[in-house]
Amino acid sequence: MLQLANWIEFPELGIHLDVDREITFGSFSIKWYGVLIALGMILAVIYALYRCKKDYKINTDHFLDVIIGAVIFGIIGARLYYVIFSWDQYKDNPISILYIWEGGLAIYGGIIGGIIAAILICRWRKIKIGSALDLGGLGLLIGQCLGRWGNFFNQEAFGGNTDMPWGMTGNLIQMGVNGSGYDPSLPVHPCFLYESLWCAIGFILLHFLSKKRKFDGQVFIWYMAWYGLGRFIIEGFRTDSLYIPGTGIRVSQLLAALIVIAAVIVNFYIMARIKKKRLDEAEYTPVFAEKETEAEMESIKNDIEEDENKNQEADIVENQEDDTILKDTEINNDENSENEEVKEDKENPDSEK
């Protein structure tokens, strides 16, 4: 039987929902967070496999190896990233690092771990790394769009207080379980919703832009820039950010800013190289074409001269044949005349006498 122990409200919208962080059937329970992440992964894999062969010419079986490896190492990376910046939670009980079902995953750690695994497996399977990363970026947007709704059920990843119409609250939010530095009696920013919508818009944009990409890997660069920009803005609202020890600098916000800057620089650098290459080819092609045309014209000229020489030779031969025929005719005529004279002499032997 489904048990509902928590509630969430959007007061200005008049919405009240009885929800829980997990679905329980008897002694069996499964967290909504895990369900939504799994659903996001499944949809991302379906999308990537659909496009990998059609638009990227990648063997689907080989690409599945990349996906499996990226998922496994992505989870490991997400957990390690979170543990490193939340070490105080685990230093007294290190074995709890393995309890990932209790939560504690960081998206940037997942991306880093997934990229490392994807690169290694791509090299093994002879897959273009840029193409695999392009599909990975699009798949991540799908997974993040759905996965963020796990934060909704957990009543986490929310921001400070707001008087906007979509401000939310809940029993866990009011208890101050998953955040600090806000008034628990007032609505807060639903940062999970902001990021989910940001990823959905990004996926739609990059899906269509991917068909006009100029080089393999460009879609992934666009993904990093798009997600990094959104995360930099949204992270500033959150009340549960990880901080660099001893500072007031949010880890995710700093990393997001660096990623956006790096993505923009890399994209411009590669595009500049492509443009330069095209200009070099454009400068080289006319010279080559001109030389090729001159060679063709010279060849045509030689063919014409050769044909003229052949025609002249044919005319000479023909004239020689005509002269020979004419001479033969004259000789025959002379012989005929002589024969006629001899014949006349025989017929009139006394004519001269």
C-alpha positions as CSV (number, residue, x, y, z in Angstrom):
1,M,0.0,0.0,0.0
2,L,1.3,3.5,-0.9
3,Q,2.2,5.5,2.1
4,L,2.3,9.3,2.0
5,A,4.0,11.0,4.9
6,N,5.0,14.4,3.6
7,W,3.4,17.3,1.9
8,I,4.4,20.2,-0.4
9,E,2.6,23.4,-1.2
10,F,2.7,26.3,-3.6
11,P,0.7,28.7,-1.5
12,E,0.2,31.5,-4.1
13,L,-1.0,29.0,-6.6
14,G,-3.3,27.2,-4.2
15,I,-1.6,23.8,-4.8
16,H,-1.2,21.3,-2.0
17,L,0.3,17.8,-2.6
18,D,0.6,14.9,-0.2
19,V,3.9,13.2,-1.3
20,D,6.6,11.1,0.1
21,R,10.3,10.6,-0.7
22,E,9.7,7.0,-1.5
23,I,7.1,4.5,-2.7
24,T,6.5,1.7,-0.2
25,F,4.7,-1.6,-0.9
26,G,4.7,-3.7,2.2
27,S,8.3,-4.2,3.2
28,F,9.6,-3.0,-0.2
29,S,10.3,0.6,-0.9
30,I,12.0,2.6,-3.6
31,K,12.9,6.3,-3.6
32,W,11.3,8.6,-6.1
33,Y,14.8,10.1,-6.7
34,G,16.1,6.7,-7.9
35,V,13.0,6.1,-10.0
36,L,13.3,9.5,-11.8
37,I,17.0,9.2,-12.4
38,A,16.5,5.7,-13.8
39,L,13.7,7.0,-16.1
40,G,15.9,9.9,-17.2
41,M,18.7,7.5,-18.0
42,I,16.5,5.1,-20.0
43,L,15.0,8.0,-22.1
44,A,18.5,9.4,-22.6
45,V,19.8,6.0,-23.8
46,I,16.9,5.5,-26.2
47,Y,17.4,8.9,-27.7
48,A,21.2,8.4,-28.0
49,L,20.8,5.0,-29.6
50,Y,18.3,6.4,-32.0
51,R,20.6,9.1,-33.2
52,C,24.0,7.4,-32.9
53,K,23.6,5.4,-36.1
54,K,21.3,7.7,-38.0
55,D,23.2,11.0,-37.5
56,Y,26.6,10.1,-36.2
57,K,27.4,6.8,-37.9
58,I,28.3,5.0,-34.7
59,N,27.8,1.3,-34.1
60,T,25.0,0.9,-31.6
61,D,26.6,-2.1,-29.8
62,H,29.9,-0.3,-29.4
63,F,28.1,2.8,-28.2
64,L,26.2,0.8,-25.6
65,D,29.6,-0.1,-24.1
66,V,30.4,3.6,-23.8
67,I,27.0,4.2,-22.1
68,I,27.4,1.4,-19.6
69,G,31.0,2.5,-18.7
70,A,30.0,6.2,-18.5
71,V,27.1,5.4,-16.1
72,I,29.1,3.3,-13.8
73,F,32.0,5.7,-13.5
74,G,29.6,8.6,-13.5
75,I,28.0,7.4,-10.3
76,I,31.4,6.8,-8.7
77,G,32.6,10.2,-9.7
78,A,29.4,11.9,-8.5
79,R,29.7,10.2,-5.1
80,L,33.4,10.9,-4.7
81,Y,32.9,14.6,-5.6
82,Y,30.2,14.9,-3.0
83,V,32.2,13.1,-0.3
84,I,35.3,15.2,-0.9
85,F,33.5,18.4,-0.3
86,S,31.4,17.0,2.5
87,W,34.1,15.0,4.3
88,D,32.8,16.0,7.8
89,Q,29.7,13.9,7.2
90,Y,31.8,10.7,6.5
91,K,35.1,11.0,8.4
92,D,33.7,9.3,11.5
93,N,32.0,6.5,9.6
94,P,33.9,6.0,6.2
95,I,31.9,2.9,5.3
96,S,28.8,5.2,4.9
97,I,30.5,6.5,1.7
98,L,29.1,3.4,0.1
99,Y,25.5,4.1,1.1
100,I,24.6,6.0,-2.1
101,W,21.0,5.1,-1.6
102,E,20.9,7.6,1.2
103,G,21.7,10.4,-1.2
104,G,24.8,12.5,-1.7
105,L,25.6,12.7,-5.5
106,A,27.1,15.7,-7.3
107,I,26.3,16.2,-11.0
108,Y,29.7,17.7,-11.8
109,G,31.5,14.7,-10.3
110,G,29.2,12.5,-12.4
111,I,30.1,14.4,-15.6
112,I,33.8,14.2,-14.9
113,G,33.7,10.4,-14.2
114,G,31.5,9.8,-17.2
115,I,33.7,11.7,-19.5
116,I,36.9,9.9,-18.4
117,A,35.2,6.5,-18.9
118,A,33.7,7.6,-22.3
119,I,37.1,8.7,-23.6
120,L,38.8,5.4,-22.6
121,I,36.0,3.2,-24.1
122,C,35.8,5.3,-27.3
123,R,39.5,4.7,-27.8
124,W,39.0,1.0,-27.3
125,R,36.0,0.7,-29.5
126,K,37.4,3.1,-32.2
127,I,34.6,5.6,-31.8
128,K,35.0,9.3,-32.5
129,I,35.2,10.8,-29.0
130,G,33.6,14.1,-30.2
131,S,30.6,12.3,-31.6
132,A,30.1,10.3,-28.4
133,L,30.4,13.4,-26.2
134,D,27.8,15.1,-28.4
135,L,25.3,12.4,-27.8
136,G,26.3,12.3,-24.1
137,G,25.6,16.0,-23.7
138,L,22.1,15.7,-25.2
139,G,21.4,12.6,-23.0
140,L,22.6,14.4,-19.9
141,L,20.1,17.2,-20.5
142,I,17.3,14.6,-20.7
143,G,18.5,12.9,-17.5
144,Q,19.0,16.2,-15.6
145,C,15.6,17.5,-16.7
146,L,13.8,14.5,-15.1
147,G,16.3,13.7,-12.3
148,R,15.8,17.2,-10.8
149,W,12.2,16.2,-9.9
150,G,13.7,13.8,-7.4
151,N,14.8,16.9,-5.5
152,F,11.1,17.9,-5.5
153,F,10.1,14.7,-3.7
154,N,13.0,15.0,-1.3
155,Q,12.3,18.7,-0.7
156,E,15.9,19.6,-1.3
157,A,18.0,21.8,-3.7
158,F,15.7,24.7,-3.0
159,G,16.7,28.4,-2.7
160,G,16.1,31.2,-0.3
161,N,12.8,32.9,0.5
162,T,10.8,34.4,-2.3
163,D,7.4,36.1,-2.8
164,M,7.1,35.0,-6.4
165,P,3.8,33.2,-7.3
166,W,5.6,29.9,-7.7
167,G,7.3,29.9,-4.3
168,M,7.0,26.5,-2.6
169,T,7.1,25.1,0.9
170,G,6.7,21.8,2.6
171,N,7.0,20.0,6.0
172,L,10.7,19.1,5.4
173,I,11.4,22.6,4.2
174,Q,9.8,24.1,7.3
175,M,11.9,21.7,9.5
176,G,15.1,23.1,7.9
177,V,16.2,19.5,7.1
178,N,17.9,20.2,3.7
179,G,19.1,23.8,3.8
180,S,20.0,26.7,5.9
181,G,20.0,30.5,6.0
182,Y,16.3,31.0,5.1
183,D,13.1,31.7,7.0
184,P,11.4,28.2,7.2
185,S,7.9,29.8,7.6
186,L,8.0,31.5,4.2
187,P,8.0,30.0,0.6
188,V,11.3,29.4,-1.1
189,H,12.6,29.3,-4.6
190,P,12.0,25.9,-6.3
191,C,15.5,25.7,-7.8
192,F,14.9,22.1,-8.9
193,L,12.1,23.5,-11.2
194,Y,14.4,26.2,-12.6
195,E,17.1,23.7,-13.5
196,S,14.6,21.2,-14.9
197,L,13.1,23.8,-17.2
198,W,16.6,25.1,-18.1
199,C,17.7,21.6,-19.1
200,A,14.5,21.0,-21.1
201,I,14.9,24.2,-23.1
202,G,18.6,23.4,-23.6
203,F,17.8,20.0,-24.9
204,I,15.3,21.3,-27.5
205,L,17.7,24.0,-28.7
206,L,20.7,21.6,-28.9
207,H,18.7,18.9,-30.6
208,F,18.1,21.1,-33.6
209,L,21.4,22.9,-33.5
210,S,23.2,19.5,-33.4
211,K,22.1,19.0,-37.0
212,K,24.1,22.1,-38.0
213,R,27.2,21.4,-35.9
214,K,30.5,22.3,-37.6
215,F,32.6,19.7,-36.0
216,D,32.3,16.6,-33.8
217,G,32.2,17.6,-30.1
218,Q,30.7,21.0,-30.7
219,V,27.3,20.0,-29.3
220,F,29.0,18.9,-26.1
221,I,30.8,22.2,-25.8
222,W,27.4,23.9,-26.3
223,Y,26.0,21.7,-23.6
224,M,28.7,22.6,-21.1
225,A,28.3,26.3,-21.8
226,W,24.5,26.1,-21.6
227,Y,24.3,24.0,-18.4
228,G,27.2,25.9,-16.8
229,L,25.5,29.3,-17.4
230,G,22.2,28.0,-15.9
231,R,23.9,26.3,-13.0
232,F,26.0,29.5,-12.2
233,I,22.8,31.5,-11.9
234,I,20.6,29.0,-10.1
235,E,23.3,27.9,-7.7
236,G,23.3,31.5,-6.3
237,F,19.8,30.9,-5.0
238,R,20.4,27.6,-3.3
239,T,20.7,27.1,0.5
240,D,22.5,23.7,0.4
241,S,25.6,24.5,-1.7
242,L,29.0,22.9,-1.1
243,Y,31.7,25.4,-0.3
244,I,35.4,25.4,-0.7
245,P,36.7,24.8,2.8
246,G,37.5,28.0,4.6
247,T,35.9,30.2,2.1
248,G,32.5,31.6,1.1
249,I,33.0,30.4,-2.5
250,R,30.4,27.9,-3.7
251,V,32.2,25.0,-5.5
252,S,29.5,24.5,-8.1
253,Q,29.2,28.2,-8.9
254,L,32.9,28.6,-9.4
255,L,33.2,25.4,-11.5
256,A,30.2,26.5,-13.6
257,A,31.8,29.9,-14.3
258,L,35.1,28.2,-15.3
259,I,33.3,25.7,-17.6
260,V,31.4,28.5,-19.4
261,I,34.6,30.4,-20.0
262,A,36.5,27.3,-21.2
263,A,33.6,26.2,-23.4
264,V,33.4,29.6,-25.1
265,I,37.2,29.8,-25.7
266,V,37.4,26.3,-27.0
267,N,34.5,26.8,-29.4
268,F,35.9,30.0,-30.8
269,Y,39.4,28.5,-31.1
270,I,38.2,25.4,-33.0
271,M,35.9,27.5,-35.3
272,A,38.8,29.9,-36.0
273,R,41.0,27.0,-37.0
274,I,38.2,25.6,-39.3
275,K,37.8,29.1,-40.9
276,K,41.5,29.4,-41.4
277,K,41.7,26.0,-43.0
278,R,38.9,26.9,-45.4
279,L,40.5,30.2,-46.3
280,D,43.8,28.4,-47.0
281,E,42.0,25.9,-49.2
282,A,40.2,28.8,-51.0
283,E,43.5,30.5,-51.7
284,Y,45.1,27.3,-53.0
285,T,42.2,26.1,-55.1
286,P,42.1,28.9,-57.7
287,V,45.9,28.5,-58.4
288,F,45.5,24.8,-58.8
289,A,42.4,25.3,-61.0
290,E,44.2,27.9,-63.1
291,K,47.2,25.6,-63.6
292,E,44.8,22.8,-64.4
293,T,43.0,24.9,-67.0
294,E,46.3,26.0,-68.6
295,A,47.3,22.4,-68.9
296,E,44.0,21.5,-70.4
297,M,44.2,24.3,-72.9
298,E,47.7,23.3,-73.9
299,S,46.5,19.7,-74.3
300,I,43.6,20.9,-76.5
301,K,46.0,23.1,-78.6
302,N,48.3,20.1,-79.1
303,D,45.4,17.9,-80.2
304,I,44.3,20.5,-82.7
305,E,47.8,20.9,-84.1
306,E,48.1,17.2,-84.3
307,D,44.8,16.9,-86.1
308,E,45.8,19.6,-88.6
309,N,49.1,17.8,-89.3
310,K,47.3,14.6,-89.9
311,N,44.9,16.4,-92.3
312,Q,47.8,18.0,-94.1
313,E,49.5,14.6,-94.4
314,A,46.2,13.1,-95.7
315,D,45.9,15.9,-98.3
316,I,49.5,15.3,-99.5
317,V,48.9,11.6,-99.8
318,E,45.7,12.2,-101.7
319,N,47.4,14.7,-104.0
320,Q,50.2,12.2,-104.7
321,E,47.6,9.6,-105.5
322,D,45.8,12.0,-107.9
323,D,49.1,12.8,-109.6
324,T,49.9,9.1,-110.0
325,I,46.5,8.4,-111.4
326,L,46.9,11.3,-113.9
327,K,50.3,10.1,-115.0
328,D,49.0,6.6,-115.5
329,T,46.1,8.0,-117.5
330,E,48.5,10.1,-119.8
331,I,50.7,7.0,-120.3
332,N,47.7,4.9,-121.2
333,N,46.6,7.6,-123.7
334,D,50.0,7.7,-125.3
335,E,50.1,4.0,-125.6
336,N,46.6,4.0,-127.2
337,S,47.7,6.6,-129.7
338,E,50.7,4.7,-130.7
339,N,48.7,1.5,-131.1
340,E,46.2,3.3,-133.3
341,E,49.0,4.7,-135.5
342,V,50.5,1.2,-135.9
343,K,47.2,-0.2,-136.7
344,E,46.6,2.5,-139.4
345,D,50.0,1.7,-140.9
346,K,49.2,-1.9,-141.2
347,E,45.8,-1.2,-142.8
348,N,47.3,1.2,-145.4
349,P,50.8,-0.1,-146.3
350,D,50.9,1.9,-149.5
351,S,49.7,5.1,-148.3
352,E,53.2,6.6,-147.9
353,K,54.5,5.1,-151.0
